[in-house]
Amino acid sequence: MAHQGFFQRQANARRNTGVLVILFLAAVVIITLSVCLVGYMVTRSETTGLAFADWLLSRHGLLTALAVVVLIGIGSLIRWADLASGGERVAKMVGARAIDPDTRDSDERKLRNIVEEMAIASGVSVPELYVMDQETGINAFVAGYTPGEAVMVVTHGALTQLSRDELQGVVGHEFSHVLNGDMRLNVRLIALLAGILMVGQIGSFLLRVSFYGSHRSARTSSNSRGTAVFGLVGLALVVIGYIGVFFGRLIQSAVSRQREMLADASSVQFTRNPEGIGGALFKIGLKGGYLDTTSHASDMNHMCFGESTRMKFTALLASHPPVQERIEAIQPGLFARLRSRLRDTEPGERLRSAGSASSSAPLPEAAAGFGTGNTSPLNTRPPRNISDNVGTVNQRSEDYAVTLLNSLPSTFRNLLYTRAGAIQLCYALLIYQLPPKTRDQQLALIEADSIFAPNLALLDKLLPALESLGKGVRFPALELAMPALRKLDPDERALLMAGTEKLIRADNRLSLFELAMHTFLRRHLADDSARVVPVRYRSYRPVTAQLQVVFSLMARAGAEDGRNRQSLFEEAMAGFISNGEKSELLAEVSVTRLRQALMTLNSLSPLLKPGIIDACGHCIMADGEISTSEYELIRLVADQLDCPLPPLRG
């Protein structure tokens, strides 16, 4: 049976969206009834004798209720549309600055190195990085609809006040939100809260109008009574708005607190260093993580590493458990040890206020310590079920990521952060194994201007590194270049794809890597790459034809002769078709056919995806080991199914 921890969490994240909608609708009903009560009191003289319940069913009542529902809906839809572009829009909304990939700032480079290590080790695309320069508090969040277009935002305080281990703990916590599908829910919650708060905002507007109107009108003016009514209605709506704020914070708390505890535990598993995230939490308790320079701090509270806004009724409305409770859950006694270390440097009152007195049952500790370096993402004895690795970070994969990044020549790595260098990398990956004369002939096929034309000067800096580092660096290098490639506009992305397609077709054959690279780029550079794929299928029967395409390719990759390929294919399909049904190994699998098949399979329920990944693994492990090309192929399938697959371990 495949381990379904990651897949179960993905399914839970989708179900939480339904819970969020139910809570939102409950808040809408209560706010609507409250506004209707105000309307009833205002119009009571015109409807003498009607009870409130009867008034609700009258023309006045129905129009009032409809107006409130429409108002809340419009508020949510406007913010929903505003955030449609995903994580980048959220980062700009709070005034964050994009960190230059080639930054020379030591703190920003430290963050980039940590994020790249975690991305390679977990199989997630490197997120865009942003910093809130004016925020001295310690905080961070990730935003986006899919891992491929996620952004990570940190405050200036987090960059400058946290050690490398502490910052790594925060990054591990945020990567957990990326892997578990929490980001999508968080962004949607911002939109829903905007609608709930609309009534209070309109009340504030009416109150201001009545205030200014009263100053402009004489006391004996015939408009004074109307102005007073405006003011009373505005005041009532402001009060109701606070009801909306209360329910909004309650919803944030309901969907966030448990996820924060799980993300803390995942961070320890990722970094194998409880004191990293524990130290970061302790510093938040001492120095605070409030966002003071943005008006959206309250909207973002459920997304952040720590509380981003001050509020009353903290125990009830806080989106995060108390700091001490979180630290003690990471490792019993850790809070006392951290406080003891700072007795000589921090005032006693600050140490006492760093956390609350409450505690909770401890979560399992992660193993500590680093193993020996490993320069290959593969192992001669890979795990039986490859899906066990999805959504995880392990010691071998993290050591591999650190070793790989340290092995990259400085010039090579810096080129990946530029648009021109990232484009030339795509060309270099397709030609670096060819003889020099053949390279020149194939590059001559690309007819393009500007940065899309082959640049021999840049290629001369990329090709030697690819030749010396070997096949294992291909996909990690491509993922390091993805932040730069995502900056291309749609027309530029089309030019890049056209250039790579000419190189792929130049020799009239399609290698496994060419297939994997082309499909990867098509997926992550498509206009709808940030689109959330809805669940359409909850059984394998409607997607049998698509499974046939994927397993035909895998069987051909895992076996050398026709008889073994047919046998492998039948074994892979056996778990997905009924007894007596027959499927034939496809003679050929085209790029287009594979892409369409994977797009359809991504619409399966998350709980059905591990079976596909394990069946692919069965094919490519038929000889007991996985080659680099085979790993790239199964990594591609997992990526297209939104299942981040780290370097495989034994």
C-alpha positions in Angstrom: 0.0 0.0 0.0 1.4 3.4 -1.0 2.1 5.8 1.8 -0.5 8.5 1.5 0.7 11.2 3.9 1.3 13.8 1.3 -1.7 12.8 -0.8 -4.0 12.7 2.2 -2.9 16.2 3.1 -3.6 17.4 -0.4 -7.1 15.9 -0.3 -7.7 17.5 3.1 -6.6 20.9 1.7 -9.2 20.6 -1.0 -11.8 19.6 1.6 -10.8 22.6 3.8 -11.9 24.8 0.9 -15.4 23.4 1.3 -15.3 24.1 5.1 -14.1 27.6 4.4 -17.1 28.2 2.1 -19.5 26.9 4.8 -18.0 29.2 7.4 -18.1 32.1 5.0 -21.8 31.4 4.2 -22.6 31.3 8.0 -20.9 34.7 8.4 -22.8 36.1 5.5 -26.1 34.9 7.0 -25.4 36.5 10.4 -24.2 39.8 8.8 -27.3 39.9 6.6 -29.7 39.3 9.5 -27.9 42.0 11.4 -28.2 44.5 8.6 -31.8 43.5 8.1 -32.5 44.2 11.8 -31.1 47.8 11.3 -33.3 48.1 8.2 -36.3 46.9 10.2 -35.7 49.5 12.9 -35.3 52.4 10.3 -38.4 51.5 8.3 -40.5 50.3 11.2 -42.9 53.3 11.1 -43.7 52.5 7.5 -44.6 48.9 8.3 -46.4 49.2 11.6 -47.6 46.0 13.0 -45.2 43.6 11.2 -43.0 41.4 13.4 -39.3 41.1 12.4 -39.8 37.6 10.9 -42.7 38.9 8.7 -40.7 42.0 7.8 -37.9 39.8 6.4 -40.3 38.3 4.0 -41.7 41.7 2.9 -40.5 43.7 0.0 -38.3 45.9 2.2 -36.8 42.9 3.9 -36.0 40.9 0.8 -34.5 43.9 -1.0 -32.3 44.6 2.1 -31.1 41.0 2.4 -30.4 40.8 -1.4 -28.5 44.1 -1.3 -26.2 42.8 1.6 -25.6 39.5 -0.1 -24.8 41.2 -3.4 -22.5 43.7 -1.7 -20.5 41.0 0.1 -20.3 38.9 -3.1 -19.1 41.9 -5.1 -16.4 42.7 -2.5 -15.2 39.1 -2.5 -15.3 38.8 -6.3 -13.3 42.1 -6.8 -10.5 40.9 -4.5 -10.7 37.4 -6.0 -10.1 38.9 -9.5 -7.4 41.2 -8.1 -5.5 38.1 -6.7 -6.1 36.0 -9.8 -2.4 36.4 -10.9 -1.4 34.6 -7.7 1.5 35.0 -5.4 3.2 37.9 -7.2 0.1 40.0 -6.7 -0.1 39.2 -3.0 3.6 40.2 -2.6 3.0 43.5 -4.4 -0.1 44.1 -2.3 1.9 44.3 0.9 4.6 46.4 -0.7 7.3 43.7 -0.9 10.4 44.1 -3.2 11.5 41.3 -5.5 15.0 40.1 -4.5 17.4 40.1 -7.4 18.5 36.5 -8.0 22.1 37.8 -8.5 21.9 40.0 -5.4 25.2 40.9 -3.7 23.5 41.5 -0.3 24.8 38.9 2.1 21.5 38.4 4.0 19.6 38.1 0.7 22.1 35.6 -0.7 21.8 33.6 2.5 18.1 33.4 2.0 18.4 32.4 -1.7 20.9 29.6 -0.9 18.6 28.2 1.8 15.6 28.3 -0.5 17.4 26.8 -3.4 18.7 23.9 -1.2 15.2 23.2 0.0 13.7 23.4 -3.5 16.1 20.9 -5.0 15.9 18.6 -2.0 12.0 18.6 -2.1 11.5 18.6 -5.9 9.6 21.9 -5.8 10.4 24.7 -8.3 12.4 27.6 -6.8 9.9 30.2 -5.7 10.3 33.9 -6.4 11.7 35.7 -3.3 10.5 39.1 -1.9 11.5 41.1 1.1 9.4 43.7 3.0 12.2 46.3 3.5 10.3 48.5 6.0 9.2 45.7 8.3 11.5 45.2 11.4 9.3 42.4 12.8 10.3 38.7 12.2 7.8 37.1 9.8 7.4 35.4 6.5 4.7 33.8 4.2 4.3 32.0 0.9 1.5 32.8 -1.6 0.3 31.4 -4.8 -2.1 28.9 -6.3 0.4 26.2 -7.4 3.9 25.3 -6.3 5.2 26.3 -9.8 4.3 30.0 -9.4 4.7 30.4 -5.6 6.4 33.3 -4.0 8.1 33.6 -0.6 8.0 36.9 1.2 10.2 37.6 4.3 10.5 40.7 6.4 13.7 42.7 6.7 13.7 41.7 10.4 13.7 38.0 9.5 16.7 38.5 7.2 18.8 40.5 9.6 17.8 39.1 13.0 17.7 35.3 12.4 20.8 33.1 12.1 21.1 30.7 9.2 19.7 27.8 11.1 16.8 29.8 12.3 16.1 31.2 8.8 16.3 27.6 7.5 13.7 26.6 10.0 11.4 29.4 8.8 11.9 28.4 5.1 11.2 24.7 6.0 7.9 25.8 7.6 6.9 27.8 4.6 7.9 25.0 2.2 5.5 22.7 4.1 2.7 25.1 3.2 3.8 24.9 -0.4 3.8 21.1 -0.4 0.5 20.7 1.5 -1.6 22.9 -0.7 -2.2 25.5 2.0 -1.2 28.5 -0.2 -4.3 28.2 -2.4 -6.6 28.1 0.6 -4.8 31.1 2.1 -5.2 33.3 -1.0 -8.8 32.4 -1.3 -9.4 33.3 2.3 -8.1 36.8 1.7 -10.8 37.3 -1.0 -13.6 35.9 1.2 -12.6 38.1 4.1 -12.7 41.2 1.8 -16.4 40.6 1.2 -17.2 40.1 4.9 -15.6 43.4 5.8 -17.4 45.4 3.1 -20.4 46.2 5.3 -18.2 47.8 8.0 -16.3 49.8 5.3 -19.6 51.2 4.0 -20.7 52.0 7.5 -17.5 54.0 8.0 -18.1 55.8 4.8 -21.7 56.8 5.8 -20.4 57.9 9.2 -17.9 60.2 7.6 -20.5 61.6 5.2 -22.9 62.4 8.0 -20.1 64.0 10.1 -19.0 66.3 7.3 -22.6 66.9 6.3 -23.5 68.0 9.8 -20.7 70.6 9.8 -21.9 72.0 6.4 -25.6 72.2 7.4 -27.2 74.6 9.8 -28.9 73.1 12.9 -32.3 74.3 11.6 -31.8 72.9 8.1 -34.4 70.5 6.8 -31.5 68.1 6.0 -30.3 67.8 9.6 -32.7 64.9 10.3 -31.6 63.0 7.2 -28.0 63.6 8.1 -28.6 62.2 11.6 -30.3 59.1 10.2 -27.3 58.6 7.9 -25.0 58.8 10.9 -27.1 56.3 12.9 -27.2 53.9 10.0 -23.5 54.3 9.4 -22.8 53.7 13.1 -24.9 50.6 13.1 -23.2 49.3 10.0 -19.8 49.9 11.6 -20.9 47.9 14.6 -22.0 45.1 12.3 -18.7 45.5 10.5 -17.0 44.5 13.7 -19.2 41.5 13.8 -17.8 40.7 10.3 -14.2 41.3 11.6 -14.9 38.9 14.5 -16.2 36.2 12.2 -13.4 36.8 9.7 -10.7 36.3 12.4 -12.6 33.3 13.7 -12.5 31.8 10.2 -8.8 32.5 10.0 -8.2 30.8 13.3 -10.3 27.8 12.4 -8.4 27.1 9.2 -4.9 28.1 10.4 -4.0 27.0 13.9 -3.6 23.2 13.3 -1.9 23.8 9.9 0.7 25.9 11.7 1.5 23.1 14.1 1.8 20.6 11.3 4.1 23.0 9.3 6.3 23.4 12.4 6.7 19.6 12.7 7.4 19.4 8.9 10.1 22.0 9.3 11.9 19.9 11.9 11.6 16.9 9.6 13.0 18.9 6.6 15.9 20.5 8.5 16.6 17.9 11.2 17.3 20.8 13.5 14.6 21.5 16.1 16.5 24.5 17.5 16.4 26.3 14.1 12.7 26.8 14.0 12.5 26.9 17.8 15.0 29.8 17.9 13.0 31.7 15.3 9.8 31.3 17.2 11.5 32.3 20.4 12.8 35.5 18.8 9.3 36.3 17.5 8.0 35.9 21.1 10.7 38.4 22.2 10.7 40.9 19.4 7.3 40.4 17.7 6.4 39.7 14.1 3.8 42.3 13.5 3.6 44.0 10.1 3.3 47.7 10.9 3.8 49.3 7.5 1.0 47.6 5.4 -2.7 48.1 5.8 -3.2 44.4 4.8 -1.5 43.0 8.0 -4.9 41.8 9.3 -5.8 40.2 6.0 -2.5 38.3 5.9 -2.5 37.0 9.5 -3.5 33.4 8.6 -0.7 33.3 6.0 2.3 34.4 8.1 4.8 32.4 10.1 3.7 34.3 13.2 0.9 36.7 14.2 1.1 39.7 11.9 -1.4 42.0 13.7 -2.3 42.9 17.2 -5.8 41.9 18.3 -8.0 41.5 21.3 -9.4 38.1 22.4 -6.0 36.7 21.3 -6.7 33.2 22.7 -9.9 32.9 20.6 -9.0 34.8 17.4 -5.3 34.1 17.0 -4.4 32.3 13.8 -1.4 30.7 15.5 -1.0 28.8 18.7 1.0 30.6 21.5 4.8 30.7 20.8 5.6 28.6 23.9 3.1 25.9 22.9 4.6 25.7 19.4 8.1 25.5 20.7 7.2 22.8 23.3 5.4 20.8 20.6 8.6 20.8 18.5 10.7 19.4 21.4 9.8 19.2 25.1 12.0 21.4 27.2 13.3 23.4 24.2 11.6 26.7 25.3 13.3 26.5 28.7 16.7 25.9 27.1 16.3 28.8 24.7 15.3 31.1 27.5 18.2 30.0 29.7 20.7 30.9 26.9 19.4 34.5 26.8 19.3 35.2 30.6 22.5 37.2 30.4 21.5 39.3 27.5 17.8 39.9 27.7 15.7 41.6 30.4 13.7 39.1 32.5 10.3 40.7 31.6 11.0 40.1 27.9 12.0 36.5 28.6 8.8 35.9 30.5 6.7 37.4 27.7 8.3 35.4 25.0 5.6 32.7 25.2 2.5 31.7 27.2 2.4 29.2 30.0 0.3 26.7 28.0 1.8 23.6 26.5 0.7 20.6 24.4 1.7 17.0 23.8 5.0 16.8 21.8 5.2 15.8 18.2 7.7 13.2 17.1 11.2 14.6 16.8 13.0 14.5 13.5 16.4 12.9 13.3 19.3 15.3 13.8 22.6 15.6 12.0 23.8 15.6 8.5 25.1 12.5 6.6 27.9 12.3 4.2 27.7 14.2 1.0 26.0 12.6 -2.0 26.5 14.0 -5.5 23.9 11.8 -7.2 20.1 12.2 -6.8 19.8 8.4 -7.2 20.5 5.3 -5.2 21.2 1.8 -6.5 18.6 0.5 -4.1 15.6 2.9 -4.5 12.5 2.6 -2.2 9.9 0.0 -3.1 7.1 2.6 -3.4 8.4 5.8 -5.0 5.3 7.6 -3.9 6.6 7.3 -0.3 9.0 10.1 -1.2 6.5 12.6 -2.6 6.2 15.8 -0.6 9.1 14.9 1.7 12.7 16.1 2.3 15.2 13.6 3.6 18.8 13.7 4.7 20.1 12.2 1.5 18.2 14.6 -0.7 19.2 17.6 1.3 22.9 16.6 1.3 22.6 16.1 -2.4 21.2 19.6 -2.8 23.9 21.2 -0.8 26.7 19.3 -2.6 25.2 20.0 -6.0 24.9 23.8 -5.3 28.5 23.9 -4.0 29.7 22.1 -7.1 28.2 24.6 -9.5 30.8 27.1 -10.9 30.0 30.6 -9.8 29.7 32.0 -13.3 27.5 29.1 -14.4 25.2 29.6 -11.4 24.9 33.3 -11.7 24.0 33.0 -15.4 20.9 30.9 -14.4 19.6 33.9 -12.6 19.5 36.1 -15.7 16.9 35.9 -18.5 19.6 35.7 -21.2 21.5 33.0 -19.3 18.4 31.0 -18.5 17.4 31.0 -22.2 20.9 29.9 -23.3 20.8 27.1 -20.7 17.7 25.7 -22.4 19.7 25.5 -25.6 22.8 24.2 -23.9 20.9 21.3 -22.3 19.9 20.1 -25.7 23.3 20.2 -27.4 26.0 19.8 -24.8 26.5 16.1 -25.6 26.9 16.7 -29.3 30.2 17.2 -31.2 31.1 20.9 -31.7 30.4 20.8 -35.5 26.9 19.3 -34.9 26.2 21.9 -32.2 26.9 24.7 -34.6 24.7 23.2 -37.3 21.8 22.8 -34.9 22.2 26.2 -33.4 22.1 27.7 -36.9 18.5 26.4 -37.2 17.3 29.0 -34.6 16.4 32.2 -36.4 15.7 34.7 -33.6 16.8 38.2 -32.5 17.8 39.7 -29.2 18.4 37.3 -26.3 16.6 34.4 -28.1 19.4 34.0 -30.7 22.1 31.5 -29.7 24.8 33.5 -27.8 28.2 31.7 -28.2 29.8 33.8 -25.5 27.3 32.6 -22.9 27.1 29.1 -24.3 30.9 28.8 -23.9 30.4 29.4 -20.2 27.5 27.0 -19.8 28.6 24.0 -21.9 31.8 23.1 -20.1 30.0 23.0 -16.7 27.3 20.7 -18.1 29.9 18.4 -19.6 31.9 18.2 -16.4 28.9 17.9 -13.9 27.1 15.2 -15.9 23.4 14.3 -16.5 22.5 14.7 -12.8 22.7 18.5 -13.0 20.2 18.9 -15.9 16.9 19.2 -14.1 18.3 21.0 -11.0 19.9 23.6 -13.3 16.6 24.0 -15.2 14.7 24.6 -12.0 17.2 27.1 -10.7 16.6 29.0 -14.0 12.8 28.9 -13.7 12.4 32.2 -11.7 14.2 34.0 -14.6 12.2 32.1 -17.3 9.0 33.0 -15.6 9.8 36.6 -16.1 9.4 36.2 -19.9 6.1 37.6 -21.3 3.9 35.2 -23.3 5.4 36.2 -26.7 8.9 35.6 -25.4 7.9 32.2 -23.9 6.6 31.2 -27.4 10.0 32.2 -28.9 11.8 30.1 -26.4 9.6 27.1 -27.0 10.0 27.5 -30.8 13.8 27.5 -30.4 14.0 24.5 -28.2 11.6 22.6 -30.5 13.9 23.2 -33.5 16.8 21.8 -31.5 14.8 18.7 -30.5 13.7 18.0 -34.0 17.1 18.6 -35.6 18.2 14.9 -35.4 14.8 13.4 -36.1 14.7 11.5 -32.9 13.3 12.2 -29.4 15.3 11.2 -26.4 13.8 10.7 -22.9 15.4 13.9 -21.6 14.2 15.9 -24.6 10.7 14.6 -24.0 10.9 15.4 -20.3 12.4 18.9 -20.7 9.9 19.9 -23.4 6.9 18.8 -21.4 8.3 20.4 -18.2 8.7 23.8 -20.0 5.3 23.6 -21.6 3.7 23.0 -18.3 5.5 25.7 -16.3 5.6 28.4 -18.9 2.0 28.0 -20.2 -0.3 31.0 -19.7 -2.5 28.9 -17.4 0.4 27.5 -15.3 -1.0 29.1 -12.2 -4.5 27.6 -12.7 -5.7 25.3 -10.1 -6.7 21.9 -11.6 -10.1 20.8 -10.2 -10.8 17.2 -9.4 -12.9 15.7 -12.2 -12.3 12.0 -11.8 -12.6 9.8 -8.6 -11.9 6.5 -10.3 -9.4 5.2 -12.9 -12.0 3.9 -15.3 -12.5 7.2 -17.2 -8.7 7.7 -17.7 -7.7 4.3 -18.9 -6.6 5.6 -22.3 -4.4 8.2 -20.6 -2.8 5.6 -18.3 -2.1 3.5 -21.4 -0.1 6.4 -22.9 2.0 7.0 -19.7 2.7 3.3 -19.0 3.6 2.6 -22.6 6.3 5.3 -22.3 7.5 3.9 -18.9 7.6 0.3 -20.1 9.8 1.4 -23.1 12.1 3.3 -20.8 12.4 0.4 -18.3 12.9 -2.6 -20.7 15.2 -3.2 -23.6 13.3 -5.6 -25.8 9.7 -5.8 -27.0 8.7 -8.9 -25.0 9.8 -7.4 -21.7 8.2 -4.1 -22.6 4.9 -5.7 -23.2 5.1 -7.7 -19.9 6.0 -4.5 -17.9 3.2 -2.6 -19.5 0.6 -5.3 -18.7 1.9 -5.5 -15.1 1.5 -1.7 -14.8 -2.0 -1.7 -16.2 -3.1 -4.6 -14.2 -4.0 -2.5 -11.2 -6.1 -0.1 -13.1 -8.3 -2.3 -15.3 -10.8 -5.0 -14.6 -10.1 -8.7 -15.1 -10.6 -9.6 -18.7 -9.9 -6.1 -20.1 -7.0 -5.8 -22.4 -4.7 -2.9 -23.2 -2.0 -2.8 -25.9 1.4 -1.2 -25.6 1.4 1.9 -27.8 3.9 1.8 -30.7 4.8 5.5 -30.2 4.2 8.2 -27.6 4.4 11.7 -29.0 5.1 14.9 -26.9 1.6 16.2 -27.5 -0.1 12.9 -26.6 1.9 12.6 -23.4 1.2 16.2 -22.4 -2.6 15.7 -22.9 -2.6 12.4 -21.0 -0.8 14.0 -18.0 -3.1 17.0 -18.0 -6.1 14.6 -17.8 -4.5 12.5 -15.1 -3.9 15.6 -13.0 -7.7 15.9 -12.7 -7.8 12.7 -10.6 -8.4 12.8 -6.9 -5.1 13.2 -5.0 -5.7 9.9 -3.3 -5.6 8.1 -6.7 -2.2 9.6 -7.8 0.2 7.6 -5.7 -0.9 4.4 -7.5 0.2 5.9 -10.9 3.5 7.0 -9.6 4.2 3.6 -8.1 3.2 1.8 -11.3 5.7 4.1 -13.2 8.3 3.2 -10.6 7.6 -0.5 -11.1 8.4 -0.1 -14.8 11.6 1.9 -14.5 12.9 -0.2 -11.6 12.5 -3.5 -13.5 16.3 -3.9 -13.6 16.7 -3.0 -9.9 18.0 0.5 -10.4 17.1 3.9 -11.9 19.2 5.7 -14.5 19.3 9.5 -14.6 17.1 9.6 -17.7 14.6 7.3 -16.0 14.6 9.4 -12.9 14.0 12.5 -15.0 11.1 10.8 -16.6 9.3 9.8 -13.5 10.1 13.1 -11.9 8.4 14.7 -14.9 5.2 12.5 -14.4 5.1 13.4 -10.7 5.6 17.1 -11.5 2.8 17.1 -14.0 0.5 15.5 -11.4 1.4 18.2 -8.9 3.4 15.7 -6.8 6.8 17.1 -5.9 9.3 14.3 -6.1 12.7 14.8 -4.4 16.0 13.1 -5.4 15.3 9.4 -4.6 16.9 7.7 -1.7 17.4 4.1 -0.6 
